[in-house]
Amino acid sequence: MSAEPIGLIAGSGRFPVLFAQEARRRGSRVVAVALKGVTDVPALEAAADEVRGFALGQVTGPLDFLKGAGVKRVVMAGKVQHVSLFGGVIPDFRAVKILAGLKDRRTDTILSAIADEFKKEGLEVLSSATYLSHLIAAAGPLSKRRPSAAEEADAALGWKAAKALAGLDVGQSVVVQGKAVVAVEAMEGTDATVRRAAELVRSNGDAPKLVVVKVAKPRQDFRFDLPVVGLETLAVLKEAGATALALEAGKTLIFDREAFARGADAQDLAVWAISGEDV
């Protein structure tokens, strides 16, 4: 193990677990902050060297814990639903001060302010893709089936809409069918957006043939909120009747890459990564 530990602020999903596993594989000692009610604690404890739980909204406790463990570099990985900030969260005094100074409560604004607070205490927040750059999607096909002309046209429309939304830090995913935008992501997250799109199409008596587009923000801060897909994504797409998934190349992480490709092929899903120049 390296002499200098690396800190981890762990949200939900497999992202923090995969980061911890890879960091340890490369010789780092992983000191993790688990968010109560959010993080998969048993999975994280199996992957990290040291884990301590804190309530969402606490800043001083996690900072003191990480500093006490000798951490100087930190990664934020995993989801924390933005809507969670509007209920059941009791911020500590430091968090109250941070929130009071914000111009708005968009995801980037909140996380940037927290990163700035960490920096004041000598902790640098690194890219979420640290140790995981091999999981970033390269431009091109990611499944055996290629998108049809109609799916490519829907993806192009979805890309423009998603980039506009992402630029406003509203959401990163758009669902399109038949040259019409069916649903856009906001606080509910991508999975809920896809399910809502399927419900809307079915309520009109049509069969879902959804094209889902997931992009990064135009000025994506790689320290947090990177687009991520994995096996759970495939399950939601299958349930919703999606036929195609278009991702942004160079800025989207694909977990369980080989299993993801096999799963996409098994459900005849066209998956491909697009660079901005291709749209």
Secondary structure by P-SEA (a helix, b strand, c coil): cccbbbbbbccccaaaaaaaaaaaaabbbbbbbbcccccaaaaaaacccbbbbbcccccaaaaaaaaaacccbbbbbcccccccccccccccaaaaaaaaacccccaaaaaaaaaaaaaaacbbbcccccccccccccccccccccccaaaaaaaaaaaaaaaaaaaaccccbbbbcccccccccccccaaaaaaaaaaaaaaaccccbbbbbbbcccccccccccccccaaaaaaaaaacccbbbbbcccccccaaaaaaaaaaaabbbbbccccccc
